[in-house]
């Protein structure tokens, strides 16, 4: 039993496809390479003339205020210059200079200008102020003159534009200076009138504001101190009045600080001493005692003095309080005056400063514009250009296009890629088995052999039957030798030669009947008794090929109790007999599955050396699967360029699933293009003449 058929993608699959389609790859590669090479050598040579210029960043700046967008302005400036170089105005000026005597129409001038513009390219050199002007064309001298003329005209136009800009700027500055003078005079008049209206003597209001604020600070401080002292007096006066109203003993130890400053404190001490003395005398003397009376009178006198002293203090405090109130009023009035003056000065200062600032701004602007006008007049008179020609173009010696090595290499690469792609695409589209290599690559079952295409040979024959019996009619042909090679492979590829062989195919029209006929003839030519059975009970052809009747045959044997050997027909070919299909039955599958079929084959095994069974195709019916169980070898015929890989592999798997004894492939109708024909002739070494088909 052969091992199972498996297809696993592998690198060698792709290598195989490339080898198989090598001619496709080679032809596409060669075609593209030759096409590109011829086109490259026929292409008009293109020369590039290069002139180098330097462009310094120098925009016409009327006012020298700092530019917050300097980086973007720098980039835009150079991009603008590059556009000017390739502008139509420059191209038209070039035409006027290079063709002074020619009278072009307006359309011709514009068309020629556009043509010149298309040939110009500007390539800035990184991290420098340099740029290369390039002009390409088929004439190196004309390209050189053109690029040098463009550079000269661009520099001239740039200088002319700069002079015009300076003239415009100078006029603009003169207008601005006149306008600023008028504004400055008006601002000075308004400032002077305001000073007169507000009676501002000193031009520095800030000095007066400082003195007012300083005095206001001092008044506020004095007012705060006065209020604190006033509060202290009010508290003391309130305490004294409270003591008088409530009749508090003036001998109390706690007295307001104002009383402590008078003689009251001494009198209080004296009263204390008298009371202490009276307390001692009361223990000795009676109240009417002169000494007691004298002490009491003295005590009363002192107490009256204290009351007088208290009243005096009250009067003093009240007077002092009234003085503070009066002074407070004066300070408050002064504070209000200072506040009003400060507010007034602030208002005057704001308006004054506005007017004064307007005067200063106009004066500064006038000075600045006057200075810039002088600078621009000087610069404009110098006729200085920020663009210069660094290197004039020289006549190029070598063309830049076509780049022959590059084009040829690219053509080769593209050809190789397209050829490879086409090879894989064709392989993808081609789902058939075409060559010996395909069989060996996609199948892991043996290849019994192959048969070359009959196409060229059939055209030379008058009778198709002769072709179908080619192994008998033309035994020395290459085709007949191929069948003999298959016969040899079948006999010697195993230890025990097979006796019963079935020939089938996946679909009709693959050449299975022709293969079974010629294999039978080849085997009979070796003087072996051979029986060819037509087991295609649906569409039999064996009787037509051998031109015999088909009234009796395999179907007759299977349905009637007839001796199988009596139905066998001998042919004109020695040692070869055939058993036709007989009348086509309605139930061929049931007949082939019957016990009678097995018995018939056993009878034939005992009477013939080899038996070939031509079975129906596999795809439409199950008959081959039934017959395969009775045979020693199954030969699966695959027609080159017709049989689908998937179908053939699927059918081979079917036979493996029913455990056939041996399974192999016969590749039929192989053309020179679909296989290595020289390998074929080497394989059949004694038939290696290509003209064999002509000698048939």
C-alpha positions, 0 to 999 in steps of 0.5 A: 500500500502506497503512503498517503498523498499530502500537499504541504506548502514549502519553499521548494514549491516556489522554487519548483514553480520558478523552474517550471515557469523559467521560460515565462520569467526569462521571456518577460525579463528579456523583453523588458530588458531589451525594451528598456535598453532600446528605449534608453539608447534611443532617448534624446540626451538631456543636459543640465546647465547649473549657475549658482547665486547667493541670496541674502535675507534683506527685505525692504524694511521701512521701519526697523521694528523687531520682527516677531515672526522672523523665522517664518518671514525668512522662509517665506522670503526665500520661497518668494525669491524662488518663485520670482526666478521661475516667474513668467515675467523673468521668462518673457524678459529672457525671450526679449534678450535672447531673441531680440530680432524675432517678432513673436505673436503674444500667444507664441511669446507666452507659450515659449515663456511657459516652455522656459519656465518648465525647464527651470528648477531652483535647488536651495543648498541647505544651511547656506544662502546659496541656490543652484539654478538649473536649466535642462535641455537637449542642447548644452550650449543653449541650456548654458546661455539660458541659465546664465541669462536667467540669473542676470535678469533675475539679479537686475530685476531684484536690484530694480525692485529694491530701488523702486522699494526705496523710492516708495519708502522714501516718499512714504516716510516724507508723508509720515514726517509731515503728518507727525510734525502736525500732530506734534505741534497740536500736542504741544499746543494742547499741553500748554493750554492745559497748563494755563487753564489749570494754572500749573506753574511747575511742569512736574506735578508729581513734586507737588503731589509728593509734598501734599501726601507727606503733609497729609500723612503728618496731619493724620498722625497728629489727629490720631494722637489727639484723639487718643488723648481726648479719649483718656481725658473723657474717661478720667472726667467720667470717673470723677463725675461718677465718684461725685454723683455716687458719694464714693469715699474719697479715701479709696485707694483707687483714684484716676491718674489725674488726681494722683498728679495733684495734692489730693494724694497727700491730703488723703494720706493726712486724712488717713493719719487723722482717722487713725489718731481719732480711733486711738483717742476714742479709747481714752477721751470722750467725744466732747474732749477738746482734743477730739473736737480739734481733730474732727475739725481738722479732718473736716477741713481737709475733706473740704479741701479735697472736694475743692481740689477735685473740682479744680481738677475737673475744671482743668480736665474740662478746659484741656478737653475743650482745647483738644476738641478745638485742635481736632476740628482744625486738623480735620479741616486741614485733612479735608483740604489736603484730600481735595488737593490730592484728588485735584492734583491726581486728576490734573496729573493724569490729563497732564501726563496724557498730553505730555506723553502725546508730545513725547511720542510725536517728538520721538516718532519724528526723530526716528522717521527723520533718521530712517529717511536719511538712512533710506536715501543713502542706501537707495543711492548706493544701488546695492543688491542683496543677490549676486552671481557666485558661479556662472554656468559652464557648458555641461559635457555629460548628459544627465539623462538618460541614465543608461546603467540605472535604466538598464538595472531598473529594467532588469529588476522590473522584468525579473519581478514581473516575470516572477509575478507572471509565473506565479499568476499563471501557476495560480490560474493553471490548476491542471497537471501538465508535466512529469515534474508536476506528478512527481511534485504533487503526488507521493505515489509512483509515476508508472510512465508517460505518453507523448502527445499524439497531436502532431502524429494524428494530423498525418494519419487517415485512420484514427483507429490506427493511431489508437493501436499505435503500439501494434501499427507503429511498434518502433515509434516513440509513443509505442516505446513509451507504452513499453516503458510503462509495461516494464515499470509495471512488471519490475517495480515490485517483487511480485509482478501484478496480474490484474491491472485496472486503467481508469481516469478522473474524468472522460476524455483523458485517454484511459481507453487508449492507454489500456489498449496499448498497454495490453498490446505492449504486454502481448508483444512480449508473448504473454497471454493478455486479456483486455476487459471493457468494464465501462458498462456505461460508455464502452469503446473497446469493440469500436477500436478493434472493430468487433461486435458487442452483442455479448460481453462482460454484462452477458457473463455477469447476468447469464450463466455463460462460460466466460471463456466462450465470450472472449474474442481473439484479436489480430494481435498475437496473444491478445484477447478482448472481452467487450462490455456487451449490452449496456445494463441498467445497473452496472454498479450492482453487476460489478459488485456481484459475486459473479464478477469475482468468480469471472476474474478468478477464471480469467486469472487462471487462463491468462498471464495478464488482465487489463480492465478498462473501467469508467472514469472515477468522477461521475460513477463509483464503478472504478472503486468497486473494480479496484478491490479485485485488481493488483494495480490501479493505473490512474491516467492523468491527461496533461493540461486537462486533469485538475490537480485537485480532482486527481489528488482527490481521486487518488485518495479515494483509492487509498481509502479503499486500500488498493494494493498498488496505485500509480499515475500514467501521464498522458498527452505530454507535450514538449512544452509541458515537460523536459523532453530531452529528459524523456529521450534520455529516459528512453535512451535508444529512442532519442531521435526527435524526428521519430514522429515523422518516421511513423 
